[in-house]
C-alpha cells in the first residue's frame, strides 16, 4: 500500500511539473522580438557572436569575421504533448544544414539554447548574453 501511494505521488508530481512548464512557455511572437540583436557566447567576446535581424536573417561571426549566414524562425512544437519553443537556423546556400534548438531560456539579456540532434535527442547547452 505504501509503495502504491509513493508511486502515485511521483507520477502526480511528474505530470504536474510538465503541465507547469507548458503553462509558462511564452508565445513565439514575443520571442521573435526578444531574440533580435547580438548575442555573445558564454566565455567569449564580441568577435564571436550570433546576430538575429528583424528580417529573419542571422549571421554568425568568428574572430570578427562573418562565418555563416542563416535564416531563422521560432516555432512552437509539441514533444510528447508538451509545447516547446524551437529556434530553427537554416544555413543560407546549404539547404541540407538546419540546426534546431530548444529555447530553454530567453530573457532580456540571457539566451539558453539546447541543441536538438537530427537523429533525435538533445546535446549541449549553449548560453549567450545580449550585447547592448
C-alpha positions in Angstrom: 0.0 0.0 0.0 2.8 2.4 0.9 4.6 1.7 -2.3 1.4 2.4 -4.3 1.0 5.7 -2.6 4.6 6.7 -3.2 4.4 5.7 -6.9 1.2 7.6 -7.4 2.7 10.7 -5.7 5.8 10.5 -8.0 3.6 10.2 -11.1 1.4 13.1 -10.0 4.5 15.3 -9.3 5.9 14.5 -12.8 2.7 15.3 -14.6 2.2 18.5 -12.6 5.7 19.7 -13.5 5.1 19.0 -17.2 1.8 20.9 -17.0 3.5 23.9 -15.3 6.2 24.0 -18.0 3.5 24.0 -20.7 1.8 26.9 -19.0 4.8 29.1 -18.7 6.0 28.8 -22.3 6.0 32.2 -23.9 4.5 32.5 -27.4 6.7 32.6 -30.4 5.7 36.2 -31.3 7.1 37.7 -28.1 10.3 35.6 -28.5 10.8 36.9 -32.1 11.2 40.4 -30.6 13.3 39.4 -27.6 15.8 37.5 -29.7 16.7 40.4 -32.0 20.2 41.7 -31.6 23.7 40.5 -30.9 24.4 37.5 -28.6 27.8 36.6 -27.2 28.5 33.0 -26.2 29.4 32.5 -22.6 33.2 32.8 -22.1 33.7 34.6 -25.4 33.8 38.2 -26.7 32.1 40.4 -29.3 34.3 39.0 -32.1 32.4 35.7 -31.7 28.7 36.5 -31.8 25.4 35.5 -33.3 23.2 38.3 -34.7 19.5 38.0 -35.2 17.9 40.5 -37.6 14.2 41.6 -37.9 14.0 40.4 -41.5 14.6 36.7 -40.5 18.3 36.7 -41.3 21.1 35.9 -38.9 24.8 36.0 -39.0 27.4 34.0 -37.1 30.8 35.8 -36.6 34.0 34.1 -35.6 37.1 36.1 -34.8 35.3 39.2 -36.0 34.7 37.8 -39.5 31.4 36.7 -40.9 31.4 32.9 -40.7 27.8 31.7 -41.7 24.6 33.4 -42.9 21.3 31.9 -41.7 17.6 32.4 -41.9 15.9 31.9 -38.6 12.4 31.2 -37.2 10.9 30.3 -33.9 8.2 27.7 -33.8 6.1 26.2 -31.1 6.3 22.4 -31.3 4.7 19.6 -29.3 7.1 16.9 -28.0 5.2 14.1 -26.3 2.3 16.5 -25.8 4.4 19.2 -24.1 4.9 22.5 -26.0 8.4 23.8 -26.6 9.7 26.9 -28.5 12.2 25.8 -31.1 14.7 28.0 -32.8 15.4 26.9 -36.3 18.6 28.1 -38.1 18.8 27.3 -41.8 22.2 27.9 -43.4 21.9 30.1 -46.5 23.2 28.4 -49.6 23.2 25.0 -48.0 19.7 23.5 -47.8 21.0 20.4 -46.1 22.1 22.2 -43.0 19.4 23.0 -40.5 20.1 23.4 -36.8 17.3 23.1 -34.2 17.5 24.3 -30.7 15.0 24.2 -27.8 14.8 27.7 -26.3 15.4 26.8 -22.7 15.5 30.5 -21.6 15.1 33.8 -23.4 15.1 36.9 -21.2 16.2 40.4 -22.0 19.9 39.6 -21.6 20.1 35.8 -21.4 19.6 33.2 -24.1 20.0 29.5 -23.3 19.7 27.0 -26.2 19.7 23.2 -26.1 20.8 21.6 -29.4 18.5 19.0 -30.8 20.3 16.2 -32.7 18.9 15.4 -36.1 18.7 11.7 -35.1 16.7 12.6 -32.0 17.7 13.5 -28.5 19.5 16.6 -27.2 23.1 17.6 -26.6 24.9 20.6 -25.4 23.7 23.7 -23.6 24.6 27.0 -25.2 24.4 30.1 -23.1 24.5 33.6 -24.7 24.5 37.1 -23.3 23.0 40.0 -25.2 25.3 42.8 -26.3 23.6 46.2 -25.9 
